Every structure is written in C-alpha cells, then in structure tokens.
Amino acid sequence: MKPRILHAGLYHETHTFLDETTGWGDFEVTRGEAIFSKAGDQSPTDGFLEVARSAGWEVVPTLDARALPSGTVADAAFEKFWSEFEARARAALGAGIDAAFFVLHGAMVTQSQPDPEGEFLARFRALPGAGSLPVFGVLDLHASVTARMCALASGLVAYRRNPHTDAKAAAGRAARLLERCLREGRTPRMALCRLPILWAPPATGTATDPMLSLEQWSERSEAADPATWAANVIGGFAFADVPDAGVSLSVVSVAAPADARRQLEAGAALAWSLRERGRIAYASADEVVAALAPNPRGPVILVEPADNIGGGAPGDGTGLLRALLAHRVERALVVINDPLSVDRLAGLPAGARRRLEIGGRGSRLDPGPVGLEVELVSRSDGAFTLEDPHSHLASMSGIRCQMGPCAVVRHGGVTLLLTSRKTPPFDLGQLRSQGLEPRGFAAIGVKAAVAHRAAYDPIASASFYVDTPGPCSSNLASFPYHRLRRPIYPLDPIDTPDFAYS
C-alpha cells in the first residue's frame, strides 16, 4: 500500500510591535484537494508535492492558511484554523496515516500564544493515532524556533537562502528526509541551541557574513556526519516580542544526544564570534539622496528597511518619497501601498490630474501623507506573474501575485506605483506588469531588507540602505521588548554567553 501522508500549512510572520491585528479574513485559505493546485507554483507546498509524487505517496490534504507578514494574529484566527484542521485530521487518522508533513513559517504569534506552531504540534500529537507518527516539515529562515517545536517534530528543515530562493528546495529536502525515515524505519530527533543574539533582518542575508559562514557550517555538518540528516541555521525574526526570538541552530539527527550537542556547540561558538557582523546603522534617506541628486546614473537602488513589507510594515511610508521630492531627483520610482488614493483615481482617463494625499497612514511613526498633484499614467487590476519562479515571493504566495487595483501616477521627476494590497518588492514583474521598465529609472525606492536583492542587484548601478521612520527599523534598541529572553546581544552587555540547549 502507498504510504498515506497527512499535509497542512500554517504560514505567518508576525510583527508584534504593529498596532494591527491579523484576523482569519486576512488569510488565504486553501482546503482539501484544492491544495493540489499548488503543484508547479514554486512554493514550499509545491516542493513537498513534487517529492510525494516521485515517492508514490498518497497525500491526504487538510488545509493551508497563509497571510502576508503583519500584526499579531487574533486567537480566534488560530482557533478557526485548528478547528478546520482537527476535523479533517481526525477523519484521516481514523482511516490510517503513516506520517505528517507541515509547511510552517515558524514566527507566528497570537494574542495569547507566543508559540502557535508549538501549540499546533502539541495538539496534533494529542489526536488519536498521531502520538508516534513521524512528523516532518519546513520552516522559514526567520522562524522563532522553540524547544517545544523541536521536541514534537521528527525533522524540521529551514530555508538556507535569504532571499528565499530555495523555499521549494528546502521543502523538498524535508520531504526526502521523511522518505528516508519511512524507507529505513528510523525516526530522527531534533536538537536545538538558542543563542543570545538578535539580528535585524538586513543582517540575515546569506550572501555575506554573519549568515554566510553559518550556512557553510550547516552544510559541512551534514557532509561530515551521516547521522546528521539536516543542520539548520535560523536567523530569527527580530520584530517578534517572544521569549525565543533570535538566532538559533538545530540538527535533525539519529546520533546520540551528546554527539548532536557537540555539533551545535561548534556552530554556537562560530555564531558568537560573528555577532558583531550583524550590527547595522544607516545614513538617513535625506543624506543619501542629497549626495545622489539631482540625476544619478541609475538605476540606483534605495533600500528602505524600516518600511520593509516583507517584515510586516505597511508599505506606505513617506520618508524616502519626501527626500526624493525635496532634492528634485529626476527619473525616480517609488511604490506606495495606498488603496485610498487608488480609489480616488477610479474612472479617470490617462492624463487626468488630481491632488492626492499619498501614504503615511499605516504607521504612527510616519510623519503622515504627502499632498501632491499628480498626473495619472495608467490603471490596472494589479495581477502579475513572477518573472523569477525562484523569487522570495514564491515562498509566500506562489508565482501568481495580486497587488489589488493599481495606479501609476507622476509628479515632477517622481513616478509612483500606487497599490491596493501591500506587495513585497521581490520580483521585477511587479513593475513591468504596470508598464514600468526598472532599467529606465535613475533611482528606485525599495521597501525591503534583503529579499529584494535577487531581483534588483543584477540591474543596479549602486545600492544604498537608508534610514527612515518605520516599524521595521534596524535600531532594535528602539523597540519595547517585554517577553524577549534577556540578556541578549546587542541589547544587553554579555560577558559570557548562555547557549540554551535542548
């Protein structure tokens, strides 16, 4: 008989310092056999399904719920997910299940649960027939990995690349470990080391240190020891105020616990030696733009991590826009998430002019909307397909994306793409779908931290990170942490680090 594999997905990166609450209606939910439609969309689910087909498994799909990064998830949303999953899982378990595979993010936070993924795994294990099943899955590189998650899972495998060009591949690696488990009749265990290090998202790019050397350590660890099925480096998500936020290392291993710990100790020592490489400070947007104005040889990429949509920010910050306007930069392009302004342009013909109050509503840190008279260039429904099927954005939503109704407007030398649904700027198809050729601009504002690089680095004449007001600031000392386990670098002085093993 074919092995029967239960499948579910729960995916959200929660920014706990945002004022908003993420409800069930904010999730895109796929139920039952509709999950099979994700085959070919380059998502982690696609990676799992691809291995399942080649392994000859019978996949028993339950539901997949995912939302873009945003504020704390309502308890009711998590309970709604659980109630739907539980009903489907109980029926499947009653008919017989050989293993489970879950596509998780790992950095979800609800109003009362700092570790919803751990809670989900605990509830699943408590269902009749699930207690001893092999449980494998995939995690985002920015997860907040907990001892509870590792104790309840047989093998969780994290992305190795940031930008997340390997999200599908990581899920495939995890699924192949499940295949090995079933083939060999051995179920591995997970061992975890939590480090007292908190790095802002821009420090977690894997093309440079500190993450580059750590990912090389993980690959060496797997190659050196056949008992190590996987070694994970988790950069963590600094905007989650939970006890386990920060950098962690884990291994999926059939070795003795003491041997697994020795591997983690070597990785922990390396991470601690690299901690300073994760410190970040940027010049203000005004300083950087003033040095480039008025007509830089482009495209110059101006990265605005404080309004990083991929980290949960609203994507309507005006700090960089104000600098471009103040210094009269020509051929500049900025994307602003502003459904109200898009609505105000509805029905107008191209060439029409209208005064708009643009952006500045999504964060109390922003100085507020910018009043501009603009010329309407075009309007669209905002749908586009990724040019790069391995884009970081595919890890979130597959290759088909929706920005909601959009409008392209122009004021002086600045062109603005106004969207109705915040969309991480991780693929150039976002711009080209709106008739905007990125190579034709002298300066492009990008509301991101690292994940834009696969798309924008190849076309950039230069790239600068700029400091602006926003909820994803890299100045971590500015956030009012209450639940974060302390002491932690760089928020606290640490003479001797405490590496927490489990």
SVG drawing of the C-alpha trace seen along z (x, -y; Angstrom):
<svg xmlns="http://www.w3.org/2000/svg" viewBox="-15 -70 50 72">
<polyline fill="none" stroke="black" stroke-width="0.4" points="0.0,0.0 1.1,-3.6 2.2,-5.5 -0.5,-8.0 0.9,-11.4 -1.2,-14.0 -0.4,-17.5 -1.2,-21.0 0.2,-24.5 0.2,-27.4 2.3,-30.4 2.6,-33.8 5.4,-36.0 4.1,-38.2 5.4,-41.7 4.2,-42.1 5.0,-45.8 2.4,-46.8 -0.9,-48.2 -3.0,-46.0 -4.5,-42.6 -4.4,-39.9 -7.8,-38.1 -8.9,-34.9 -10.2,-37.0 -6.6,-38.2 -5.5,-34.6 -5.7,-33.0 -7.1,-29.5 -6.9,-26.5 -8.8,-23.5 -8.7,-19.8 -7.9,-18.7 -7.6,-22.3 -4.2,-22.2 -3.0,-20.0 -3.5,-23.1 -0.3,-24.4 1.7,-21.9 4.0,-23.8 3.7,-27.2 7.3,-27.0 6.1,-27.3 7.2,-25.1 4.0,-23.1 5.0,-22.5 8.3,-21.1 6.5,-18.7 4.1,-17.6 6.9,-17.0 8.6,-14.6 5.3,-13.0 4.6,-12.2 8.1,-10.7 7.9,-8.7 4.5,-7.3 2.8,-8.7 -0.9,-9.2 -1.2,-12.8 -4.1,-13.5 -4.5,-17.3 -6.3,-19.2 -5.9,-22.9 -3.3,-25.6 -3.6,-29.0 -1.2,-31.8 -1.1,-35.6 1.5,-38.3 3.6,-39.5 1.5,-41.7 0.5,-42.3 -0.3,-39.9 -2.7,-37.1 -6.1,-37.0 -6.6,-34.0 -9.9,-33.4 -8.0,-33.0 -5.7,-30.3 -8.6,-28.5 -10.5,-28.7 -7.5,-27.1 -7.3,-24.4 -11.0,-23.5 -10.9,-23.0 -7.7,-21.1 -8.7,-18.9 -11.9,-17.8 -10.1,-16.8 -7.1,-15.3 -9.3,-13.2 -11.1,-11.6 -7.8,-10.9 -6.1,-9.5 -9.1,-7.2 -8.6,-5.8 -4.9,-5.4 -1.9,-7.7 1.8,-6.8 3.3,-10.3 2.6,-14.0 4.2,-16.9 3.6,-20.5 4.6,-23.7 5.2,-26.2 6.7,-29.6 7.8,-29.4 7.4,-33.0 3.6,-33.3 2.4,-34.9 -1.2,-35.2 -2.7,-37.3 -2.2,-34.6 0.2,-32.2 3.9,-33.2 4.5,-29.8 1.4,-28.8 3.4,-26.3 4.5,-24.5 0.9,-24.6 -0.3,-23.2 2.2,-20.4 1.2,-19.6 -2.5,-19.5 -1.8,-17.3 0.3,-14.9 -2.6,-14.6 -5.0,-13.4 -5.8,-9.6 -3.2,-7.9 -0.8,-10.9 1.3,-10.5 4.0,-8.3 3.8,-9.3 6.9,-10.7 6.3,-14.4 8.4,-16.4 8.1,-19.9 9.8,-23.0 10.5,-26.3 11.3,-29.9 14.9,-31.1 13.3,-33.8 11.4,-31.4 11.4,-31.7 12.3,-28.1 11.3,-26.8 12.3,-23.7 8.6,-22.6 8.6,-22.7 11.8,-20.6 10.6,-18.1 7.3,-17.5 8.7,-17.2 10.9,-14.5 12.6,-16.8 12.0,-20.4 14.2,-21.8 14.8,-25.5 15.5,-27.5 19.2,-28.1 19.0,-31.2 17.9,-34.8 16.5,-35.9 14.5,-32.7 15.2,-31.4 15.4,-27.8 11.9,-27.7 10.7,-25.0 14.0,-23.1 14.0,-23.3 10.6,-21.7 11.8,-19.1 14.8,-18.4 12.5,-17.9 10.2,-15.6 13.1,-13.5 14.1,-13.1 10.6,-11.8 11.0,-9.4 14.3,-8.2 12.6,-7.8 9.9,-5.6 12.4,-3.7 14.9,-3.0 12.5,-2.6 14.4,-5.1 12.9,-8.3 15.4,-11.1 15.2,-13.6 15.8,-17.3 18.3,-19.1 18.3,-22.8 20.6,-25.6 19.2,-29.0 21.8,-31.8 21.5,-35.1 21.8,-37.0 19.2,-39.2 19.9,-40.4 17.8,-42.8 16.5,-41.4 19.1,-43.1 21.8,-41.2 20.3,-37.9 21.2,-37.9 23.1,-34.8 25.4,-36.2 27.6,-37.8 28.6,-37.2 27.4,-36.5 24.9,-34.2 27.2,-33.1 29.7,-31.4 27.0,-29.9 25.2,-28.4 28.6,-26.9 28.9,-25.4 25.5,-23.7 26.5,-22.2 29.8,-21.0 28.0,-19.4 25.7,-17.4 28.6,-16.3 30.8,-15.3 28.4,-13.1 26.0,-10.6 24.0,-10.6 23.1,-14.3 20.2,-14.3 19.9,-18.1 21.6,-21.1 19.7,-24.4 20.7,-28.0 17.8,-30.3 18.4,-34.0 15.3,-34.7 12.7,-37.5 13.7,-40.5 10.2,-42.1 8.6,-39.3 8.5,-40.0 8.5,-36.4 10.9,-34.6 12.6,-32.6 13.1,-35.3 16.6,-35.5 19.3,-33.3 19.1,-29.5 20.8,-26.4 19.3,-22.9 20.1,-19.5 17.9,-16.6 19.9,-13.6 19.9,-9.9 23.1,-10.3 23.4,-10.2 22.2,-13.4 25.8,-14.1 27.1,-13.9 24.3,-16.2 25.1,-18.7 28.8,-18.8 27.9,-19.7 25.7,-22.5 28.4,-23.8 30.8,-24.2 28.1,-26.2 27.3,-28.3 30.9,-29.3 31.1,-30.4 27.9,-32.4 29.0,-34.1 32.4,-35.0 30.4,-36.6 27.9,-38.5 29.4,-42.0 28.9,-41.4 25.2,-41.7 25.3,-45.3 23.6,-47.7 23.5,-51.5 22.4,-53.5 22.6,-57.1 19.3,-59.0 17.4,-59.0 17.9,-62.7 21.7,-62.4 21.9,-59.6 19.6,-61.2 21.3,-64.6 24.6,-63.0 23.0,-61.5 20.8,-64.3 19.6,-65.6 20.1,-62.9 22.0,-59.8 23.3,-57.3 21.0,-54.5 19.3,-52.5 20.4,-53.4 18.5,-51.2 17.5,-53.0 16.5,-50.3 14.2,-51.3 14.2,-48.5 12.2,-50.4 9.2,-50.1 10.0,-46.5 6.8,-45.0 8.3,-41.5 8.7,-42.2 5.1,-43.3 5.4,-47.1 2.5,-48.8 4.5,-49.8 3.1,-53.3 6.0,-55.1 6.8,-58.6 10.3,-59.1 12.1,-58.2 9.5,-59.8 9.9,-63.1 13.7,-63.0 13.3,-62.4 10.9,-65.3 13.0,-67.6 16.1,-67.1 14.2,-67.1 15.6,-63.7 14.7,-63.0 13.5,-59.6 12.8,-58.3 10.3,-55.5 8.6,-54.6 5.9,-52.0 3.4,-53.1 0.6,-50.9 -2.3,-53.4 -5.8,-52.0 -7.5,-55.3 -5.5,-57.1 -6.2,-54.4 -9.9,-54.7 -9.7,-58.4 -8.3,-57.8 -11.0,-55.3 -12.8,-56.2 -10.3,-59.0 -8.7,-58.8 -4.9,-58.7 -3.5,-62.2 -6.0,-63.4 -4.7,-65.4 -5.8,-65.1 -4.5,-66.2 -3.9,-63.2 -2.8,-62.8 -0.3,-59.9 0.8,-57.3 1.7,-57.9 -1.4,-56.3 -0.1,-52.8 2.4,-53.6 2.2,-56.2 6.0,-56.6 5.5,-58.2 5.0,-62.0 1.8,-61.4 0.5,-61.7 2.3,-63.8 0.0,-66.1 0.8,-66.1 -0.9,-67.0 -0.3,-64.0 -0.9,-63.1 -2.5,-59.7 -0.4,-57.5 -2.3,-54.2 -4.6,-52.0 -4.7,-48.2 -6.1,-45.3 -2.7,-44.7 -2.3,-41.0 1.1,-39.8 3.2,-36.6 6.6,-36.3 9.4,-36.7 11.7,-34.6 9.9,-31.4 12.5,-31.1 11.7,-34.6 11.5,-35.0 7.9,-36.0 7.1,-32.4 7.9,-31.2 4.9,-33.3 2.3,-33.0 3.5,-31.1 4.1,-32.6 0.8,-34.4 0.5,-37.6 -2.2,-40.2 -1.5,-43.8 -5.2,-44.8 -6.3,-47.7 -3.2,-49.8 -2.5,-53.2 0.7,-54.7 1.0,-58.5 3.7,-61.1 4.7,-64.2 7.6,-66.1 10.5,-63.7 9.0,-61.1 6.8,-58.2 4.7,-56.4 3.1,-53.0 0.1,-53.0 -1.2,-49.6 -4.2,-48.5 -2.6,-45.4 0.8,-45.7 3.2,-43.6 6.8,-42.8 9.1,-44.1 10.9,-40.9 10.3,-40.5 10.7,-42.9 7.4,-41.5 5.7,-43.8 7.0,-46.8 7.0,-45.6 3.4,-44.4 2.5,-48.0 4.5,-49.3 7.4,-50.4 10.8,-49.3 13.1,-49.4 16.3,-49.9 14.8,-53.2 14.8,-54.8 17.7,-56.6 16.6,-55.8 14.2,-53.2 12.9,-53.0 12.6,-49.5 10.7,-48.8 12.6,-45.7 15.5,-44.4 17.3,-41.5 14.7,-39.6 14.7,-42.2 18.3,-41.5 17.8,-38.6 15.7,-40.8 17.3,-44.2 21.0,-43.6 21.5,-42.4 20.1,-45.7 21.6,-48.1 24.4,-50.6 24.6,-51.1 22.6,-50.2 22.2,-52.1 20.3,-51.3 18.6,-54.4 17.2,-55.1 13.6,-56.3 10.8,-56.3 9.0,-53.0 8.1,-49.9 10.9,-47.7 13.8,-49.9 17.1,-48.1 17.7,-50.0 16.4,-47.2 17.0,-49.2 14.1,-51.4 11.6,-48.5 9.8,-48.0 10.5,-44.3 8.7,-42.7 8.8,-39.0 12.1,-38.5 14.5,-36.4 17.3,-38.5 20.2,-39.2 20.6,-39.3 23.1,-40.9 23.2,-43.7 20.5,-45.0 22.5,-43.9 26.1,-43.6 27.1,-39.9 30.5,-38.8 29.8,-35.0 27.1,-33.9 24.5,-31.4 23.8,-28.9 20.5,-27.2 20.5,-23.6 17.5,-21.3"/>
</svg>
